[in-house]
Amino acid sequence: MNAEPTNLTVEEVIKLKSQQMLVVNSEYQRGVVWTPTQKRKLVDSVLRGYPLPLIYLHHIRQQAGKLVSERYEVIDGQQRINALSDFFEGGYKLFDPIKDEQEARFPDFIKKQPCPWGSKSYPDLSTELKTKFLETTLRVVQIQTHDANEARDLFVRLQAGMPLNSQEKRDAWPGQFTDFILRLGGKPGISRYPGHDFFTVLMRARKVKDRGKFRQLAAQIAMLFYNRRLHGNSTFVDINAAALDDFYYENLGFDAESPDAKRLIEILDKLTELLHDQKRSKILGHEAIHLVLLVDSLLDDYTRSWENQFATAFDKFRYDFAQAKQTRYEPSPSDYWLRYGILTRVNSDRGEAIQRRHEFFSEKMRAALQLKMKDPQRVFGALERELIYYRDQKRCGVCESEVTWTEGEIHHVKQHSEGGATALGNGALVHRHCHPKGERATANFAAKWNAMNEGKAAPTSPQLLEEDEEPDDDDL
């Protein structure tokens, strides 16, 4: 085999194709698979002067008597060639970075640049842009061989490279959020991205072959954390691949020095400090999520006395959960399985499942920690407010209608001034505008509340799996 690098212009490649001198061997080449978006972005790259990957062509020369036939078979580059040719023939219009924002999803710096080809097909381009498109140089490797099997073997080898997964593609996005996640989750082989100790030490993220597992988890944690900081602790969003892509796009203007960014790092530092003794197996993905969100709710409202019991409380939760796994096939499985374990296996990246897991995790961890309010004048801490919000099923104890997190308050059923405890059993969710004021209103509410809750057991979450359903991997 002989490989000869050369250059061809876009115009030359299009002419070769139109004259059927550039063909596809259907015996081993795949059909047209690129989406319209991929085609539009390729031509946009050409007009921006971005270099394209190498195109591999098999030069075939055949002779019969005095007649000679020459052509090229495409070994690699079929989709790019089709995209260029289809555009030249007026097959589609290009993206306008602003008007087509939802579909194109260009980063902010692209939106700020001139785009005279936006919303235009090839016939609509100016003469200058048409010339630029047609005269763009493509790097081509011409393969010459008398054995067609060598060309096929080269095709197989070129296609055998492992394609980028979703997180590896996100790692290439511009903006500070990408860099922030790379610094947290780490990227093996790149010294400036060693990863935070929470991932490298507590989660044992030291595998050279890691293809983004811990960066994806770091992004999922950040996504949950920022949404709760922005919209309140009642907000749990989906963290699947599509939702993560949207979050990356929406945060192209992310500020890595913002108070929330620094707080997330502070939480990871604190967890590393509390659990660094290496007296337990590696932290799993679902545990990492709930540990971060729990500590976020503890940092502001409580004295640091809980820190001394944190590792022990977490180990107890793990032990009780491990015991509960043994009951999962029994007629009456443990609450640890019904309200937590199942939700690590089914729809584990859905906001509703994460919320229900976190309710249970927070409830059990809180029971094992000795929480002391920093300021006794404050009514309820963030964790108590969250637990009461879910316990009361997001409904006001006065008007019984739904309460959003931002409009909710916690009312002392027995007034604080009369010795009413700042405890879960003495707290009720109410609208801000429904909050009982005055002696008579408070007494009437207490009577109503006590009558409604007399002998009532705490609500539990329903089982999600039928007995014959198979669980997914529980690493996350």
C-alpha positions in Angstrom: 0.0 0.0 0.0 1.1 3.5 -0.8 -0.3 6.6 1.0 0.2 10.0 -0.6 -0.9 13.1 1.2 -2.4 15.8 -1.1 -4.8 18.7 -1.1 -8.1 19.1 -2.9 -10.4 22.1 -2.8 -14.1 21.7 -1.9 -14.9 22.5 -5.5 -12.7 19.8 -6.8 -14.2 17.2 -4.4 -17.7 18.2 -5.4 -16.9 18.0 -9.1 -15.4 14.5 -8.7 -18.5 13.4 -6.9 -20.9 15.0 -9.5 -18.9 13.3 -12.4 -19.1 9.9 -10.5 -15.4 9.8 -10.2 -15.7 9.8 -6.4 -17.9 6.9 -5.3 -18.8 4.9 -2.3 -18.3 1.1 -2.1 -21.6 0.0 -0.8 -20.2 -3.5 0.1 -18.6 -2.1 3.2 -19.4 1.6 3.5 -22.4 2.6 5.6 -25.2 4.7 4.3 -26.0 8.4 5.0 -26.3 8.8 8.7 -25.5 12.5 9.5 -28.3 14.6 10.8 -29.2 18.0 9.3 -27.6 19.7 12.3 -24.3 17.9 11.8 -24.3 19.0 8.1 -25.0 22.6 8.9 -22.3 22.8 11.5 -19.7 21.2 9.2 -20.3 23.9 6.5 -20.3 26.6 9.3 -16.9 25.3 10.3 -15.6 25.6 6.8 -16.8 29.2 6.5 -15.2 30.0 9.9 -11.9 28.6 8.6 -11.8 25.6 11.0 -9.7 22.7 9.6 -11.6 19.5 8.9 -10.3 15.9 9.6 -8.4 14.0 6.9 -10.3 12.4 4.1 -9.0 9.0 2.9 -9.6 8.1 -0.8 -8.7 4.9 -2.6 -7.3 5.7 -6.1 -8.4 3.0 -8.5 -7.0 2.7 -12.0 -8.4 0.1 -14.4 -7.6 -0.6 -18.0 -9.4 -2.6 -20.7 -7.6 -2.6 -24.0 -6.8 1.0 -24.8 -9.5 2.3 -22.5 -8.4 3.6 -19.0 -10.7 4.3 -16.2 -9.8 6.2 -13.0 -11.8 7.0 -9.9 -11.7 7.4 -6.2 -13.5 5.2 -3.6 -14.1 6.9 -0.3 -12.5 5.0 2.6 -13.2 7.7 5.2 -15.0 11.0 4.9 -18.2 10.0 3.2 -20.5 12.1 5.5 -18.3 15.2 5.2 -18.3 15.0 1.4 -22.1 14.5 1.2 -22.6 17.5 3.5 -20.5 19.7 1.3 -22.1 18.5 -1.9 -25.7 18.8 -0.6 -25.0 22.4 0.6 -23.6 23.3 -2.8 -26.7 22.0 -4.5 -28.9 24.2 -2.3 -30.1 21.3 -0.1 -30.3 23.2 3.2 -29.8 26.6 4.9 -27.2 27.3 7.5 -27.8 28.1 11.2 -28.1 31.6 12.4 -26.4 31.4 15.9 -29.0 33.7 17.5 -32.3 32.9 15.6 -31.6 29.1 15.7 -30.2 29.2 19.3 -32.4 26.3 20.6 -31.3 23.9 17.8 -27.8 25.2 17.0 -26.6 25.8 20.6 -23.5 27.8 19.7 -21.5 29.1 22.6 -21.8 32.8 23.6 -18.6 33.9 21.9 -19.8 32.6 18.6 -23.1 34.5 19.0 -21.1 37.7 19.3 -19.2 37.2 16.0 -20.5 38.2 12.6 -22.3 35.4 10.7 -23.1 36.7 7.2 -24.0 33.2 6.1 -26.7 32.7 8.8 -30.1 31.4 7.5 -28.7 31.2 4.0 -28.3 28.4 1.5 -25.5 28.3 -1.0 -27.3 30.2 -3.8 -28.1 33.0 -1.2 -24.4 33.5 -0.3 -22.5 36.5 -1.4 -19.9 36.0 -4.2 -17.1 36.4 -1.7 -18.5 33.6 0.6 -19.2 31.3 -2.3 -15.6 31.7 -3.4 -14.4 31.1 0.2 -16.4 27.9 0.4 -15.4 26.5 -2.9 -11.6 27.3 -2.5 -11.4 25.8 1.0 -8.6 23.3 1.0 -9.3 19.8 2.2 -6.5 17.5 3.4 -6.7 14.2 1.6 -4.7 11.0 1.7 -4.7 9.0 -1.6 -4.3 5.3 -1.1 -2.9 3.2 -3.9 -3.0 -0.6 -3.7 -3.6 -3.5 -6.0 -5.3 -5.5 -3.3 -8.8 -4.1 -2.5 -8.7 -6.0 0.8 -6.0 -3.6 2.1 -8.4 -0.6 1.5 -11.1 -2.5 3.4 -8.8 -3.3 6.2 -7.8 0.4 6.4 -11.5 1.3 6.6 -12.1 -1.1 9.5 -9.0 0.3 11.4 -10.1 3.9 10.9 -13.6 3.1 12.2 -12.3 1.0 15.1 -11.3 4.0 17.2 -13.5 4.2 20.3 -16.1 7.0 19.7 -16.4 9.8 22.2 -19.0 9.2 24.8 -21.4 11.9 26.1 -19.2 13.2 28.8 -16.0 13.3 26.6 -18.0 15.5 24.2 -19.0 17.8 27.1 -15.4 18.1 28.1 -14.8 19.9 24.8 -17.5 22.5 25.4 -16.2 26.1 25.9 -16.8 28.1 29.1 -15.8 28.0 32.7 -18.3 25.4 33.7 -16.5 22.8 31.6 -13.2 23.7 33.3 -14.8 23.7 36.7 -16.1 20.2 36.2 -12.7 19.0 34.9 -11.1 20.4 38.0 -13.5 18.6 40.2 -13.8 15.2 38.5 -10.3 15.1 37.2 -9.0 13.9 33.8 -6.2 11.2 33.9 -3.1 12.2 32.0 -3.7 15.9 32.3 -1.7 17.3 35.2 -3.8 20.5 35.6 -6.9 18.4 36.2 -5.9 16.0 39.1 -9.5 16.0 40.5 -10.8 16.9 43.9 -9.9 14.6 46.8 -13.6 13.9 47.3 -13.5 11.9 44.0 -9.9 10.7 43.9 -9.7 9.7 47.6 -13.2 9.0 48.8 -14.5 7.5 45.5 -11.1 6.0 44.3 -11.3 7.8 41.0 -7.7 6.9 40.0 -8.3 4.7 36.9 -6.2 5.7 33.9 -9.0 4.4 31.6 -11.7 6.5 33.2 -13.7 8.0 30.3 -15.6 10.6 32.2 -17.5 8.7 34.8 -16.4 10.9 37.7 -16.6 14.1 35.7 -20.2 13.2 34.8 -21.0 12.6 38.4 -19.4 15.9 39.4 -21.6 17.6 36.8 -24.7 15.9 38.1 -23.9 16.9 41.6 -23.3 20.5 40.5 -26.5 20.5 38.5 -28.6 19.4 41.5 -26.7 21.7 43.9 -27.1 24.9 41.7 -30.8 24.2 41.0 -31.6 23.9 44.7 -29.6 27.0 45.5 -31.4 28.9 42.8 -35.0 27.5 43.2 -35.1 26.2 46.8 -34.5 22.9 48.5 -37.7 21.4 47.1 -36.2 21.4 43.6 -34.8 18.1 42.3 -34.2 18.0 38.5 -33.4 15.1 36.2 -29.7 14.5 35.7 -29.8 12.2 32.6 -27.6 12.8 29.5 -30.1 15.1 27.8 -30.6 17.2 31.0 -26.8 17.5 31.5 -26.3 18.7 27.9 -28.9 21.4 28.5 -27.3 22.4 31.7 -23.9 22.8 30.1 -25.4 24.9 27.3 -27.4 27.1 29.8 -24.2 27.7 31.8 -21.8 28.7 29.1 -21.5 32.0 31.1 -20.8 30.2 34.4 -18.6 32.0 36.9 -16.2 29.6 38.6 -15.4 32.3 41.3 -19.1 32.8 42.3 -20.1 32.3 45.9 -22.1 29.1 45.0 -19.1 27.6 43.1 -16.9 28.3 46.2 -19.6 26.8 48.5 -19.7 23.6 46.5 -15.9 23.2 46.8 -16.2 24.0 50.5 -18.7 21.2 50.9 -16.5 18.7 49.0 -13.6 19.8 51.3 -15.7 19.3 54.4 -16.8 15.8 53.3 -13.2 14.8 52.5 -12.2 16.0 55.9 -14.9 14.1 57.7 -14.6 10.8 55.8 -10.9 10.7 54.8 -9.9 8.0 57.4 -10.3 5.3 54.8 -12.2 3.1 57.2 -14.9 2.3 54.7 -15.3 1.2 51.1 -15.4 3.7 48.3 -18.3 6.2 48.2 -20.8 5.3 45.5 -22.4 7.8 43.2 -25.8 7.9 44.8 -24.2 8.3 48.2 -22.0 11.2 46.9 -25.1 13.1 45.7 -26.9 12.9 49.0 -23.9 13.6 51.1 -23.3 16.9 49.2 -26.9 18.0 49.4 -27.1 17.1 53.1 -24.0 19.0 54.2 -25.3 22.0 52.2 -28.4 22.0 54.4 -26.3 21.7 57.6 -23.6 24.3 57.1 -25.5 27.5 57.9 -28.0 26.7 60.6 -26.2 24.4 63.0 -23.2 24.5 65.2 -20.4 22.2 64.0 -21.1 19.6 66.8 -22.7 17.3 64.1 -19.3 16.9 62.4 -18.1 14.6 65.2 -20.9 12.2 64.6 -21.1 12.5 60.8 -18.8 9.5 59.9 -20.5 7.3 62.4 -23.9 8.3 61.2 -23.0 7.6 57.6 -21.5 4.2 58.5 -24.7 3.3 60.4 -26.8 4.3 57.3 -24.6 2.1 55.1 -24.9 -0.8 57.5 -28.6 -0.6 57.8 -28.9 -0.3 54.1 -26.7 -3.4 53.6 -28.9 -5.3 56.0 -32.0 -4.1 54.1 -30.7 -5.5 50.8 -31.2 -9.0 52.3 -34.9 -8.3 52.7 -35.6 -7.1 49.1 -37.1 -10.4 48.0 -39.1 -10.9 51.2 -42.9 -10.1 51.4 -42.3 -7.1 53.5 -38.9 -5.5 52.6 -37.2 -3.0 54.9 -37.9 0.7 54.5 -34.3 1.2 53.6 -35.0 -0.9 50.5 -38.4 0.4 49.7 -37.6 4.1 50.2 -33.9 4.1 49.1 -32.5 1.0 47.6 -35.1 0.6 44.8 -34.5 4.2 43.8 -30.8 3.7 43.2 -31.7 1.1 40.6 -34.8 2.3 38.8 -35.0 5.8 37.3 -32.1 6.7 39.5 -31.3 9.8 37.4 -34.8 11.2 37.6 -35.6 14.1 39.8 -38.5 12.4 41.6 -36.4 9.4 42.5 -33.5 11.5 43.7 -36.0 13.6 45.8 -37.5 10.6 47.5 -34.1 9.0 48.2 -32.9 12.3 49.7 -35.9 12.6 52.0 -35.1 9.2 53.4 -31.4 9.7 53.6 -31.8 13.1 55.4 -34.3 11.7 57.8 -32.0 8.8 58.9 -28.9 10.9 59.0 -30.6 13.7 61.0 -31.8 11.1 63.6 -28.2 10.0 64.1 -26.7 13.5 64.4 -26.8 15.8 67.4 -27.9 18.9 65.7 -27.8 22.2 67.6 -29.1 25.4 66.2 -26.6 28.3 65.9 -29.2 30.9 66.7 -32.1 29.8 69.1 -34.2 32.7 67.8 -34.3 31.1 64.4 -37.4 29.0 64.0 -36.4 25.9 62.0 -33.1 25.0 60.3 -32.9 24.3 56.6 -33.0 20.5 57.1 -36.1 20.6 59.4 -37.8 22.9 56.9 -37.1 20.5 54.1 -38.2 17.4 56.0 -41.5 19.1 57.2 -42.1 20.3 53.6 -42.1 16.7 52.3 -43.7 15.2 55.4 -46.7 17.5 54.9 -46.8 16.6 51.2 -46.2 20.3 50.2 -49.7 21.3 51.4 -50.6 24.2 53.7 -51.9 23.2 57.1 -54.3 26.2 57.1 -55.9 26.3 53.6 -54.7 22.7 52.6 -53.7 23.9 49.1 -50.3 23.3 47.5 -47.3 25.3 48.8 -44.2 26.1 46.6 -40.9 26.1 48.4 -40.4 29.9 48.2 -43.8 30.8 49.7 -43.7 28.2 52.5 -43.1 28.8 56.2 -42.9 26.5 59.2 -45.3 27.3 62.0 -44.9 26.3 65.7 -48.1 24.3 66.5 -47.5 25.0 70.2 -46.1 28.6 70.3 -42.4 29.0 70.9 -43.2 31.6 73.5 -45.1 29.0 75.5 -42.4 26.4 75.4 -43.2 24.9 72.1 -40.1 22.9 70.8 -38.4 23.7 67.6 -38.8 20.1 66.5 -40.4 18.2 63.7 -43.4 17.1 65.7 -44.2 20.7 66.6 -43.8 22.2 63.1 -46.4 22.6 60.4 -46.1 23.8 56.8 -48.1 26.9 55.9 -48.2 29.6 53.3 -46.6 32.8 54.3 -49.9 34.6 54.0 -51.7 31.8 55.9 -49.3 31.8 58.8 -51.5 32.0 62.0 -51.1 35.3 63.9 -52.4 36.0 67.3 -53.5 33.9 70.2 -57.0 32.9 68.8 -55.7 31.9 65.3 -52.8 30.0 66.8 -55.0 28.1 69.3 -57.6 27.3 66.5 -54.8 26.0 64.3 -53.3 23.9 67.1 -56.7 22.3 67.8 -57.2 21.5 64.1 -53.7 20.2 63.7 -53.8 17.9 66.7 -57.2 16.5 65.7 -55.9 15.8 62.2 -52.7 14.1 63.3 -53.9 12.2 66.3 -52.7 8.6 65.9 -51.5 9.2 62.4 -48.3 7.4 61.3 -45.6 9.2 59.3 -46.2 8.9 55.5 -44.0 6.6 53.6 -43.1 6.4 49.9 -44.8 3.7 47.8 -42.8 0.9 46.3 -41.8 1.6 42.7 -40.8 -1.9 41.5 -43.1 -4.9 40.9 -41.6 -8.1 42.2 -40.7 -9.4 38.7 -38.8 -6.3 37.6 -35.1 -6.3 37.3 -33.0 -3.6 38.8 -30.3 -1.6 37.1 -26.7 -1.0 38.1 -26.7 0.7 41.5 -23.3 2.4 41.3 -25.1 5.7 40.7 
